[in-house]
Amino acid sequence: MREAAVTPFMITVQNLLHGEPASAPRTVASTERSVAEAAHSQVELRSLAEQLVSEANVVLRDHGGVMELRDEAGAGRLAFTLAYRDRTARVHTEIAGRTATARLTLPGAGIAGPVELSSEHELRALVLTLIAT
C-alpha cells in the first residue's frame, strides 16, 4: 500500500486483513417512501460505495483480490451489487407507482424480512463485512 495517499478507511481495511473483526451493518425494516426520496438515497449510497470500493481495492490488490461494484438499472429498480471473492451484497430500490422501497440483500447473513441499511454510514460496515467474512 502506498503511504502517500492512505485514508482512514484504507487503514481500517488493512487492519481487518490482519485480524481485526468487522461489525455487521445495522439495518432497519424497509419502508416505503416517495420515489424522489428513495432515488436520492440510492444515488448517495451508490456514490459512497464507489469511493469505499476504490479505497478498499488499493489495499486488497496487495493481498491478491479486489472488490467489484456492479450497477443494475431497469424498469422499476435501481441497484448495485458489491462482490468480494464469493460474497455479495445487493443494495436496491424497488419502484412501484409513486412510492419506492429500499432493500438490502445479503446472502448468508440470516436477515429476516425486507431490510435496508439504517443509514449511509452503515455502507462502510457492509463493505468491511464482505471483506472479513
Summary of the structure (lengths in Angstrom):
residues: 133
radius of gyration: 15.2
end to end distance: 21.8
largest distance: 49.2
contacts: 388
relative contact order: 0.25
helix: 36%
strand: 32%
